[in-house]
Amino acid sequence: MSIMPAIFVGHGSPMIAIEDSPYSRTWAQIAAELPKPEAILSISAHWYTKGTRVMVNDRPRTIHDFYGFPEALYRIMYPASGAPDYARKARELLGDSAVFDESWGLDHGTWCVLRSMYPEADIPVFQVSVDRSASPEEHYALGRKLFDLRNQGVMIFGSGNVVHNLSMIDWSRGGGYDWAYEFDNAIVDHVLKKAHQGVIEYQRLGRPAQMAVPTLEHFLPLLYVLGAVNENDLIRVYNQVCTMGSLSMTSYVFA
């Protein structure tokens, strides 16, 4: 079995799930280019908890964790099965700080993207939560612990946004603010150079970092993914776009 890829996706608005967009078409292209995994481990910005939780459900529900969108969006279901055997392996790798949790399901950070990548929902999916009490260094270390799952047929899938400042969103703006481009480009540069410490220490980028990452939940999934890559992985960058002023869609594939 070949080693499975690790992916970080800038997921953007839930509306992408029902719109034909360049982003969703790119996600489908990524899936077509990669080997099909036995299971997918998703680390989504939208499961943000105290401590690390591992979803062990057999049949995870589709969570519509957003408000004020068209009714059509709430009717969408993503009926992928869970992956309890792989969840138990993940819990073992993560150690005693992680606990099993059946209260969650597949949130929109997961299913909005996987619906484009794997529309048949025929790959088992489970989630690991983002620990809001851990430091960036600790999140990266958790990703390192999860690396071995890639040798067992599991795709590591992080979903968030490198630039995510909802208070600065301009719905009419096609591109991004200058600080959004500056921060996103700096992170791309660090990732391509495999300078992971520069991503972990993103705050050293000053004001652009403060504006781009006012809260951590959408940035941290990238650190799990970076922790789960190795020196042999080739890096590809997709959807390197800033939009609505303060959101970046930049995505990375390590394979």
ABEGO torsion letter per residue (X at the ends): XBBBBBBBBBAEBAAAAABBBAAAAAAAAAAAABBBBABBBBBBAABBBBEBBBBABABBBBBBBBBGBBAAAAABBBABBBBAAAAAAAAAAAEAABBBBAABBBBAAAAAAAAAABAAGABBBBBBBBBAABBAAAAAAAAAAAAAAAAAGBBBBBBBBABBBAAABBAABABBBAAAAAAAAAAAAAAAAGBAAAAAAAAAAEAAAAAABABAAAAAAAAAAAAABBAABBBBBBGBBBBGGABBABBBBBX
